[in-house]
């Protein structure tokens, strides 16, 4: 059995001094013999309880499929797919109010036979203050 470690590179932006982002990635090593299941948790912490902000996710090559976001993980010579369930609204911007924790299940389908090695997906999470 071969396993492939995955990691996501996250770049974080901020809406201003009053809201900040925290992320946690739970993603085990992948084996093509069974699907991978994990989660991306994003916490938006705001100083003011009802402060409005919009959360965006940018990922090169990402594709929206229904409510899911399909991400490509790139290795030295190959790529594989990772599905971020329920994350499609982040592409156009997800309006939020106050401090919130969002959890998006991650999965990689079985039978993605790729070379052993490190695979990465550059992601950018950005908080923006809505215009008045």
Secondary structure as a PSIPRED ss2 file (coil, helix, strand):
# PSIPRED VFORMAT (PSIPRED V4.0)

   1 X C   1.000  0.000  0.000
   2 X C   1.000  0.000  0.000
   3 X E   0.000  0.000  1.000
   4 X E   0.000  0.000  1.000
   5 X C   1.000  0.000  0.000
   6 X E   0.000  0.000  1.000
   7 X E   0.000  0.000  1.000
   8 X E   0.000  0.000  1.000
   9 X E   0.000  0.000  1.000
  10 X E   0.000  0.000  1.000
  11 X E   0.000  0.000  1.000
  12 X E   0.000  0.000  1.000
  13 X C   1.000  0.000  0.000
  14 X C   1.000  0.000  0.000
  15 X C   1.000  0.000  0.000
  16 X E   0.000  0.000  1.000
  17 X C   1.000  0.000  0.000
  18 X C   1.000  0.000  0.000
  19 X E   0.000  0.000  1.000
  20 X E   0.000  0.000  1.000
  21 X E   0.000  0.000  1.000
  22 X E   0.000  0.000  1.000
  23 X E   0.000  0.000  1.000
  24 X E   0.000  0.000  1.000
  25 X E   0.000  0.000  1.000
  26 X E   0.000  0.000  1.000
  27 X C   1.000  0.000  0.000
  28 X C   1.000  0.000  0.000
  29 X C   1.000  0.000  0.000
  30 X E   0.000  0.000  1.000
  31 X E   0.000  0.000  1.000
  32 X C   1.000  0.000  0.000
  33 X C   1.000  0.000  0.000
  34 X E   0.000  0.000  1.000
  35 X C   1.000  0.000  0.000
  36 X E   0.000  0.000  1.000
  37 X E   0.000  0.000  1.000
  38 X E   0.000  0.000  1.000
  39 X E   0.000  0.000  1.000
  40 X E   0.000  0.000  1.000
  41 X E   0.000  0.000  1.000
  42 X E   0.000  0.000  1.000
  43 X E   0.000  0.000  1.000
  44 X E   0.000  0.000  1.000
  45 X E   0.000  0.000  1.000
  46 X E   0.000  0.000  1.000
  47 X C   1.000  0.000  0.000
  48 X C   1.000  0.000  0.000
  49 X C   1.000  0.000  0.000
  50 X C   1.000  0.000  0.000
  51 X C   1.000  0.000  0.000
  52 X E   0.000  0.000  1.000
  53 X E   0.000  0.000  1.000
  54 X E   0.000  0.000  1.000
  55 X E   0.000  0.000  1.000
  56 X E   0.000  0.000  1.000
  57 X E   0.000  0.000  1.000
  58 X E   0.000  0.000  1.000
  59 X E   0.000  0.000  1.000
  60 X C   1.000  0.000  0.000
  61 X C   1.000  0.000  0.000
  62 X C   1.000  0.000  0.000
  63 X E   0.000  0.000  1.000
  64 X E   0.000  0.000  1.000
  65 X E   0.000  0.000  1.000
  66 X C   1.000  0.000  0.000
  67 X C   1.000  0.000  0.000
  68 X E   0.000  0.000  1.000
  69 X E   0.000  0.000  1.000
  70 X E   0.000  0.000  1.000
  71 X E   0.000  0.000  1.000
  72 X E   0.000  0.000  1.000
  73 X E   0.000  0.000  1.000
  74 X E   0.000  0.000  1.000
  75 X C   1.000  0.000  0.000
  76 X C   1.000  0.000  0.000
  77 X C   1.000  0.000  0.000
  78 X C   1.000  0.000  0.000
  79 X E   0.000  0.000  1.000
  80 X E   0.000  0.000  1.000
  81 X E   0.000  0.000  1.000
  82 X E   0.000  0.000  1.000
  83 X E   0.000  0.000  1.000
  84 X E   0.000  0.000  1.000
  85 X C   1.000  0.000  0.000
  86 X C   1.000  0.000  0.000
  87 X C   1.000  0.000  0.000
  88 X C   1.000  0.000  0.000
  89 X H   0.000  1.000  0.000
  90 X H   0.000  1.000  0.000
  91 X H   0.000  1.000  0.000
  92 X H   0.000  1.000  0.000
  93 X C   1.000  0.000  0.000
  94 X E   0.000  0.000  1.000
  95 X E   0.000  0.000  1.000
  96 X E   0.000  0.000  1.000
  97 X E   0.000  0.000  1.000
  98 X C   1.000  0.000  0.000
  99 X C   1.000  0.000  0.000
 100 X E   0.000  0.000  1.000
 101 X E   0.000  0.000  1.000
 102 X E   0.000  0.000  1.000
 103 X E   0.000  0.000  1.000
 104 X E   0.000  0.000  1.000
 105 X E   0.000  0.000  1.000
 106 X E   0.000  0.000  1.000
 107 X E   0.000  0.000  1.000
 108 X E   0.000  0.000  1.000
 109 X C   1.000  0.000  0.000
 110 X C   1.000  0.000  0.000
 111 X C   1.000  0.000  0.000
 112 X C   1.000  0.000  0.000
 113 X C   1.000  0.000  0.000
 114 X C   1.000  0.000  0.000
 115 X C   1.000  0.000  0.000
 116 X C   1.000  0.000  0.000
 117 X C   1.000  0.000  0.000
 118 X C   1.000  0.000  0.000
 119 X E   0.000  0.000  1.000
 120 X E   0.000  0.000  1.000
 121 X E   0.000  0.000  1.000
 122 X E   0.000  0.000  1.000
 123 X E   0.000  0.000  1.000
 124 X E   0.000  0.000  1.000
 125 X E   0.000  0.000  1.000
 126 X E   0.000  0.000  1.000
 127 X E   0.000  0.000  1.000
 128 X E   0.000  0.000  1.000
 129 X C   1.000  0.000  0.000
 130 X C   1.000  0.000  0.000
 131 X C   1.000  0.000  0.000
 132 X C   1.000  0.000  0.000
